[in-house]
Amino acid sequence: MPSKASIDRFLQSERVAFVGVSRNPKEFANAVYREFRDRGYEVIPVNPNADEVEGVRCYRTVAELPDVDGVVVMVPADRAAEVVEQCAARGIERVWLHRGVGRGSVSDEAVEAARTAGIDVVDGACPLMFLPDTGWFHRLHRRMVGRRIAA
């Protein structure tokens, strides 16, 4: 269960990488990516199969990234631990394991890898629920999930 403090610390980031964005702009990961970009965050896409995403240079691995404040992980849960381990190897201190409907990127292995590495992890929830002035659907979702957020 994510903590409100971890969520707040993550959202104070300025430069955020997104692992799992797609060349297809209709994918949900890209919608989250655009919301961060449109709110003034410097966003950096990571996709092993793309040279650019939505006009921005794309990195193929976490290891290639420039310095970032945090990483949003939006890959299937069975691949999330590998991404977290790459973040740990780079010294990245904040990771958000995305969860919308279903498991999202949350797995016990990914959460344990983050905690073992000392990474401040948001283990679940969608970042869109916590951005200021978010849409009504995300505010409703925040109210529903908010009961499970630790103080």
C-alpha positions as CSV (number, residue, x, y, z in Angstrom):
1,M,0.0,0.0,0.0
2,P,1.5,3.4,-1.0
3,S,2.0,6.1,1.6
4,K,0.8,9.7,1.1
5,A,4.3,10.9,2.0
6,S,5.9,8.8,-0.8
7,I,3.3,10.1,-3.3
8,D,4.0,13.7,-2.3
9,R,7.8,13.2,-2.5
10,F,7.4,11.7,-6.0
11,L,5.2,14.5,-7.2
12,Q,7.8,17.0,-6.1
13,S,10.2,15.6,-8.8
14,E,11.0,17.8,-11.7
15,R,12.6,15.2,-14.1
16,V,10.7,12.0,-14.5
17,A,11.4,9.0,-16.7
18,F,8.5,6.8,-17.9
19,V,9.3,3.2,-18.5
20,G,6.7,1.6,-20.7
21,V,5.5,4.5,-22.9
22,S,4.6,3.4,-26.4
23,R,5.1,4.6,-30.0
24,N,1.3,4.4,-30.1
25,P,0.0,7.7,-28.6
26,K,-3.3,6.1,-27.7
27,E,-1.8,3.9,-25.0
28,F,-2.7,4.8,-21.5
29,A,1.0,5.1,-20.5
30,N,1.3,7.9,-23.0
31,A,-1.7,9.7,-21.5
32,V,0.0,9.7,-18.1
33,Y,3.3,10.8,-19.7
34,R,1.5,13.7,-21.5
35,E,-0.2,14.8,-18.3
36,F,3.1,15.1,-16.5
37,R,4.6,16.9,-19.5
38,D,1.7,19.3,-19.8
39,R,2.0,20.1,-16.1
40,G,5.6,21.2,-16.4
41,Y,7.5,18.1,-15.6
42,E,10.5,17.2,-17.7
43,V,9.5,13.8,-19.0
44,I,11.9,11.2,-20.5
45,P,10.5,8.2,-22.3
46,V,12.0,4.7,-22.0
47,N,11.1,2.0,-24.5
48,P,13.6,-0.5,-25.9
49,N,11.9,-0.4,-29.3
50,A,11.7,3.3,-30.0
51,D,14.1,6.1,-30.9
52,E,11.6,8.8,-30.0
53,V,8.1,9.0,-28.4
54,E,5.9,11.9,-29.2
55,G,8.7,13.9,-30.6
56,V,11.1,13.4,-27.6
57,R,14.3,11.3,-27.7
58,C,13.6,7.9,-26.2
59,Y,16.1,5.8,-24.2
60,R,16.2,2.1,-24.6
61,T,17.1,1.2,-21.0
62,V,17.2,2.8,-17.6
63,A,21.0,2.5,-17.7
64,E,21.1,5.0,-20.6
65,L,19.0,7.7,-18.9
66,P,20.4,11.0,-17.8
67,D,19.9,11.9,-14.2
68,V,16.3,11.8,-13.2
69,D,14.4,12.4,-9.9
70,G,12.1,9.5,-10.3
71,V,10.8,6.7,-12.6
72,V,7.2,5.8,-13.4
73,V,7.0,2.1,-14.2
74,M,4.2,1.2,-16.6
75,V,5.2,-2.3,-17.7
76,P,3.5,-5.6,-17.0
77,A,3.9,-6.7,-13.4
78,D,6.1,-9.7,-14.4
79,R,8.7,-7.2,-15.8
80,A,8.5,-4.6,-13.1
81,A,11.1,-6.1,-10.7
82,E,13.7,-6.0,-13.5
83,V,13.0,-2.3,-14.1
84,V,13.3,-1.6,-10.3
85,E,16.6,-3.4,-10.2
86,Q,17.8,-1.2,-13.1
87,C,16.7,1.8,-11.2
88,A,18.6,0.6,-8.1
89,A,21.7,0.1,-10.1
90,R,21.5,3.7,-11.4
91,G,20.9,5.1,-7.9
92,I,17.4,6.3,-8.7
93,E,15.7,7.1,-5.4
94,R,12.0,7.2,-6.3
95,V,9.9,4.7,-8.2
96,W,6.2,4.7,-8.9
97,L,4.8,1.3,-9.8
98,H,1.6,2.2,-11.7
99,R,-1.6,0.5,-10.9
100,G,-4.9,1.5,-12.6
101,V,-7.3,-1.3,-13.3
102,G,-5.9,-4.8,-12.4
103,R,-2.3,-5.4,-11.2
104,G,-0.6,-2.8,-13.3
105,S,3.1,-2.8,-12.6
106,V,2.8,-3.9,-9.0
107,S,4.4,-7.3,-8.0
108,D,5.7,-8.5,-4.7
109,E,9.1,-8.9,-6.3
110,A,9.2,-5.4,-7.6
111,V,8.1,-3.9,-4.2
112,E,10.6,-6.0,-2.3
113,A,13.4,-5.1,-4.8
114,A,12.7,-1.4,-4.3
115,R,12.5,-1.6,-0.5
116,T,15.7,-3.7,-0.3
117,A,17.5,-1.1,-2.4
118,G,16.2,1.8,-0.3
119,I,14.1,3.2,-3.1
120,D,11.1,5.3,-2.0
121,V,8.4,3.3,-3.8
122,V,4.8,4.2,-4.5
123,D,3.5,0.6,-4.8
124,G,0.3,1.1,-6.7
125,A,-2.3,3.7,-7.6
126,C,-2.3,5.9,-10.7
127,P,-0.3,9.2,-10.5
128,L,-3.2,11.0,-12.3
129,M,-5.3,10.5,-9.2
130,F,-2.9,12.8,-7.2
131,L,-2.0,15.5,-9.7
132,P,-3.6,18.9,-8.9
133,D,-6.7,19.9,-10.9
134,T,-7.1,16.4,-12.3
135,G,-10.3,15.3,-14.1
136,W,-13.4,14.2,-12.3
137,F,-12.8,10.5,-13.0
138,H,-9.4,10.6,-11.4
139,R,-10.7,12.6,-8.4
140,L,-13.4,9.9,-7.9
141,H,-10.8,7.2,-8.2
142,R,-8.6,9.0,-5.6
143,R,-11.5,9.1,-3.1
144,M,-12.1,5.3,-3.6
145,V,-8.4,4.4,-3.3
146,G,-7.6,7.1,-0.8
147,R,-9.0,5.0,2.0
148,R,-6.2,2.5,1.4
149,I,-3.4,5.0,1.3
150,A,-1.2,5.0,4.4
151,A,-0.6,8.3,6.1
